[in-house]
Amino acid sequence: MTKTSRSDWGRLAQQHDKDIDTSDIPVLSDDFFRNAELRLPTKQSVTIRVDSDVLAWFKEQGAGYQTRINQLLRQYMQAHKPPL
């Protein structure tokens, strides 16, 4: 985060769940969950050429480097999508 949070995290940590006002959240019925579908983007295996130092840097970060590369590419894609 680039901005300092103004939230009172200490007070929030001391708050009990029963004290949280959830009146503005609609109750989801069993029917909703019965019909719900989890949709994840499909993955496609590709071969791309990247500079060896770039790949080495990602691999140095540990397991999941391909997922991190994908996340960065997704962020770039979303940042450069034309407005609706």
Secondary structure, 3 states (H helix, E strand, C coil): CCCCCCCCHHHHHHCCHHHCCCCCCCCCCHHHHHHCCCCCCCCCCCCCCCCHHHHHHHHHCCCCHHHHHHHHHHHHHHHCCCCC
